[in-house]
Amino acid sequence: MRREENFKPINRVQKVIYIYKEFGLVYLFKNYYKYATRMFLAVIISFFRHASIFLGLKKYKKLDIILTNNPIEKVTIIIPFKDTHDVLRVCVESIINKTEYKNYEIILVNNQSILPETKKLLEDFGKIPNIKILDFNEPFNYARLHNVIIDQVNTEFVLMLNNDTEVVSPDWLGHMVDIIQNNPNVGVVGPLLLFHNNTVQHAGISLGTRYGLPYHIYEGLPYVGIKSLPGPVQTICEVSAVTGACTLTRKSLYQSLGGLDENNLKVTFNDIDFCLKVYDARYHNIFTSNVYLYHYESYTRGLDYLQREKSHRLAIESNYFMKKWQKYKIDMFTGLDTRCKVIVSNNIQ
């Protein structure tokens, strides 16, 4: 594909270039297969964006994003947790020590922690003026937890943040606020997230690329190795969805759309479901690669597919999500260059 970006006609491929079978020794090397799959997807995405092939879809009209470099709106950062005090400490202290934008408050949501180390940490955090600690004494339900807490928030802008994240870019919060406060048609903003080994964890989410389920764009690829690819890793762009691990939105919009689905998507896919509701309401989901955080992913709860009870719930929620959003079986932005036109202005009131 990379060799044929000048559109020289291809009459016939003489031999099969690559085949994968789920048996034999190759199947044992699942990590290699996952890496190969991700590289394949990266090449496909790169080719179609670079060549501007639209696969029969209507041409994308570039979205204007106005920035003032002067964010002013207050943000409430909501961080749920259960014990894992060492992870929570890293997350909160990275916000306090590294975030340049200071107009925020933090709500730590304690979901039935029991360890004395956690209690001691909360006592220390409780002495910090812009940190509140609230209890959520129900079985873990990510969606309901946020619905309950956001209902109590006094700010218009709310940021949902996983406790297993760590701030890296000092301007992360100010940049995200700058995007959403100056663009009323933006409903959600999410940043670049990296694993600690500097491979991509989140660079926006695409639909229908993995058994009909959402897929993290470029996940697992070395960040330094994909920066040369055109697309979302380079700029501010519109995507179908962003991960709930770090999502900035408006309280008014959140509540008008019914928040997260606490009945059918208690743990997984509720963030993507919300983004699709945002899209259907004619707002835009924006990903920015200009700032990034580390995300250690599922550190507190573990990975669902590795635990029998959780994998059963995951299967139910996956099926529900796929049935609900069948109309987006193919991602609405497939083959489109969705990079936004950024306008820096000092005249926004």
N, C-alpha and C positions, 0 to 999 in steps of 0.2 A: 504493500500500500504506500509506504513512504517513497518507494521508487516511482510510483505511478501518479504522484500528485500533479504532474504536468498534463494528466489526462490523455496520455498516449493510449490508443485502443488496445484492449486485451481481448484476443480472440479465443484463447483457450489456455487453461492451466494444465500443463502436461502431467504433473504428478501431484499427489496429495502432499501438501506442505507439512501438515501437523495432524495427528490423530491422537485422541485420548480414550483409553478404555479403562473402565473401573474394575480391573482385576489384574492379577500378576504383581510383579515387584513395583511397577510404577505407582500402583494404587496405594502402596504403603507410604510413599513419600507425599503425604497430603499437603504438607507445608509448601513443598515445591510446586505442587499442582495449583495451590491457591495463589502462589506468587506468579506462576505462568499465566493463570487466568486474569489476574489483575493487570499484568503487563499487556496482555492481549486487549483487554478493555481500554487501557490507556491509549494504545496505538489506534484503536478504532475511533475513540472519542477525538483524539488529536487529528486524525485524518479528516474526519467529517467536518470538524470545525475549521481546520485550515483550508480545506478545499471548498468550503461553503456549500456543501451538498445538503439539500433540505428534505430529501426523502419524501417529496410530495406534500410536505406540510407548508402552510403559509409562511411567508417571510417574516422574521421577527423584527419588530420595530424597536429600535434601541431605546432603553429607558433612561431618562435623564435623572441623575442623582445629584442633588445640590448639597454641597458641603460649605460650611462657614469657618471650620476650624475653631469654632467658639461654642462648644456645647454648654448648655446652661440648666437643662432639666434635671431634677432630682430623680434618682433611680433606687428602687428597692431590690436588693439582691437576695433571692431566696435559696437557701442551701439546706436540703434535707440530709439527715444522717442517722445512723444507728451505730453507736460506739465507733470503732476504728479511729480513736482519738488522734493517733499520729497522722493519719491522712487528713483529717479535718483541720488539724493545726497547720499543716503545710498550706492547705487551700486558703484558710482565712488570713494567715500571716502574709501570704504572697499578695493578697488583695490589699492589705493594710500597708505593706512596705513597698510595693512596686507600682501601685496604681496612681497615676498623676492626677486623674480627675477625682475630686474629693466630694462631689455633691451626691453622695449615696448613703444608704443605710443597709445594714445586713440583718436579715432574719434567719437565725439558725433554727431549723425545725427538728426537734428531738423526737425520733420515732422509736420510742421504747428502748432507749439505751439502758444498760444495767451495770456497766463496769465502773468501778470507782475512779479510774483514770479519766474517764469521760466526764464524770461529775466534777472532778477537780479542774479540768480544762474549761468547762462551762462556767465555773465560778470565776476563773480568770477572765474569760471573754465577757462575762457579764459586767465587768467593771469598765468596759470600753463604751463611751457614750453612744456611738452610732451602731451598736450591736444589740439586737433583741433576741431573746431565746423563748421560743414557743414550743409547747408539747403537742404531739399528735399521737394520742394513745389508742390507735387502731392498728389492725394488721396492715402490713405494707400495701399501699395502693397509691402508686406514684401520682396518678391522675387526681384522685380525690384529695390527697394531701395538698396539692397545689391549688385546687379549686377552693378548698377551705381557707388556706392562708391568703391567697390573692384577694379573697372577699374582704379580708381585714386590712389590706394595704391602703395607705393614704396617698400614694403617688400614682400618677398616670402611667409611668414607665416602670415595667417590672422585668427583672432578669432572672430566669430560672438557671441555676448553676449546680452542677454535680459537685459533691464533696471531694471527688477524686480528680479534681482539676488543680492546676497550678498556673498562676499568671506568669507570663514571660514578657510580653510587650507592655511597657509602661502606659502607652496610650490606648490600650485595648478598650477600656470602657468609654472614654471620651470619644473615640472614633465611632463606636457603635451608636452612641447617643447622638452624635452629629448627623449620622445617616437618618435615623428615625425621626428626630425632632424637626428636621427641615424638609421632610418629604412625606406629606400626609397620606400618600398612596402606598407607603411602605408599611406592612403589617408586622413583619418579623425580620430580625437581623441575627445572623450567626457568624462567628469567626472561624478561621482556620484552627483546627486542633491537631496536635501532633502527639504520637506516642513518645515516650522518653528517649527512645533511640532515634528520634528525629525522622521517623517514617510517618506518613499521613494517616491520621485517624478519621478526620472529617474535613472534606472540602466541598460540602454540599451533598445533597442526596438525589439520586436518580431513581425513577420508578421502572418496574417491570424488567429489570436486567438480571434478576436472579430468581428463577422459579416464580416469576410474577411478583416478587417482593422487592421492597426498596433496597437500594445498594449505595453504600458510601463511595463517592467518586474518588478514585485513586487510592483507596484505603490500602495501607500496607506497603506502598511504594516509597522509596527514599525521597524525601522532599527535595534534596539537592539534585536528584536525578530527573525530576519532572518539571522543574522550574522553567525549562526551555520549551515545554509543551504549551501551545496556545490553549486558553480556556480559563477555568475558574481559579487555578492556582496563581494567576497573574494579576488579578484585579478585583474590582467590585462587580458582581454579576447577579443576574436573577436565576434562581434555581427552583425546583419543584418543592423542596423542603430543606430544612436544616435540623440538626440534631438538638434534642432537648437538653443535652449536656451543657449547652451554653446558648440560651435563646433570649433575646431581648424583644419585648412586645409591648403593646398598649393594654392597660387594664380594661378600658372601655371596649376595645375590640374583642379582647379575650372573653369578657363576660357576654357580649352580644352574640358571640358564636357558641355559647354554651360551655366555654372552657375546654378542658380535656375530658375525654370520654371515660368516666370513672366506673361505668357499668360493663362495657364490652372490651375496653382496652386498658385494664387496670395498671399494667406494668409496661408493656411493649407497644410500639407503633402509635401511641397516643400523641406523641410529638409530631409525627408525620401526618397523622390524621388531622391534627389542628392546622398544620400548614396548608393542607389541601382545602380545608374549610376557609382559610384565609384567601387562598387563590380563587376559590369559587365565589367569594364575596368581593372579588375584583381588587384585592390588595396584592402587593408583591412580597415574595419571600426573597430576601437579599443575603447573599454570602459575600464576605469580604476576606481576602487573603492578606490585607494590609497589616493585620494584627493576629497574634496567635497565642494560644495557651497549650500547656501540656494536659493530656487527658489519659489517665491510667485505666479507664474503662472497666466498669463493673467490679471495682476493687472491694466494695462493701458487700455486695450481694452475690458475687460470683457470676459466672456465665450460665444463662438459663439452660442452654442445650446440654450442659454437662450434669444436670441434676434432674432426676426422673420426674418429680412432682412439678418442677418449674418448666421442664420441657413439654409436659402435657398442657400446661396453661399457655405456653408459647405457641403450641400448635393450634389451640383454639383461637387465640388472638390473631394469629397469622391468617387463618381461614376467614375470620370475620373481616379483617382488613381487606383481603383480596376481593371478597364478595362485594363489600361496600364500595370499593373504588375501582370496579371493573372498567369504568369508562376511561381510566388512566392506565390501562394495561401497558400501553406504550407511553413512555415519558413525553410530556407535552413539549419539551425542549430538545428532543432528540435531533441531533444534526444541526442545531441552531447555535450561532455565536451570540450568547446572551450577555456579553460584557456590556456594562452600562457606560453611558457617556457622563463622566464626572464633571460637574460645573462648580468651580470654587467661587463663592460670592460673599461679599461683605455687606450686602444690602438687604438681607433677610431680617425681618423684624421678629 
